[in-house]
Amino acid sequence: MINLADLYAEVTTFCSVVECGTFSKAAAKLSISQSTVSRKVKELEKILNYALIHRSTRSFEITTQGQQLY
């Protein structure tokens, strides 16, 4: 069962990544670790059953579904 408070936190984290442009800047904005940001976005993707972000070692791209969610 999905906890609504957790879902809200994960969506908020995803939106911060989009707004800040990087996982590390989103982490700084939210005062959490970069790994926590990454974990929250991955958990949200798992819940929604689709990718929100295509990641590479140095950048990321928001998917169409990610743009719609944002």
C-alpha positions as MATLAB code, in Angstrom:
seq = 'MINLADLYAEVTTFCSVVECGTFSKAAAKLSISQSTVSRKVKELEKILNYALIHRSTRSFEITTQGQQLY';
ca = [
       0.000    0.000    0.000;
       1.276    3.454   -0.901;
       1.680    5.977    1.899;
       0.395    9.322    0.616;
       2.933   11.315    2.659;
       5.808    9.310    1.178;
       4.398    9.713   -2.319;
       4.170   13.479   -1.817;
       7.796   13.597   -0.609;
       8.958   11.615   -3.636;
       7.056   13.838   -6.095;
       8.416   16.940   -4.359;
      11.934   15.533   -4.654;
      11.437   14.787   -8.355;
      10.173   18.339   -8.951;
      13.222   19.735   -7.148;
      15.516   17.748   -9.449;
      13.724   19.179  -12.486;
      13.829   22.733  -11.119;
      17.443   22.588   -9.905;
      18.811   20.768  -12.932;
      20.966   18.314  -11.000;
      20.520   15.723   -8.281;
      23.219   17.364   -6.148;
      21.612   20.819   -6.291;
      18.225   19.300   -5.448;
      19.835   17.511   -2.501;
      21.318   20.770   -1.237;
      17.978   22.554   -1.644;
      16.158   19.811    0.274;
      18.948   19.335    2.855;
      19.226   15.615    2.120;
      21.942   13.489    0.547;
      22.273   13.030   -3.194;
      21.778    9.293   -2.751;
      18.466    9.938   -0.961;
      17.318   12.111   -3.857;
      18.205    9.360   -6.297;
      16.466    6.726   -4.168;
      13.274    8.791   -3.883;
      13.113    9.339   -7.651;
      13.699    5.626   -8.280;
      10.975    4.719   -5.770;
       8.558    7.079   -7.499;
       9.408    5.529  -10.864;
       8.750    2.086   -9.380;
       5.359    3.165   -7.997;
       4.338    4.765  -11.305;
       5.821    1.893  -13.310;
       7.600    4.154  -15.806;
      10.814    6.146  -16.069;
      10.725    9.838  -15.218;
      14.385   10.538  -15.921;
      16.931    8.976  -18.284;
      20.232    9.123  -16.393;
      23.810    9.105  -17.621;
      27.044    9.612  -15.719;
      27.082   13.370  -16.245;
      23.550   14.434  -17.103;
      19.935   13.438  -17.235;
      16.962   13.983  -19.484;
      13.341   14.227  -18.373;
      11.127   11.677  -20.119;
       7.805   12.609  -21.690;
       6.035   11.043  -18.696;
       8.310   13.001  -16.370;
       7.423   16.243  -18.124;
       3.732   15.432  -17.797;
       4.092   14.668  -14.076;
       6.072   17.842  -13.484;
];
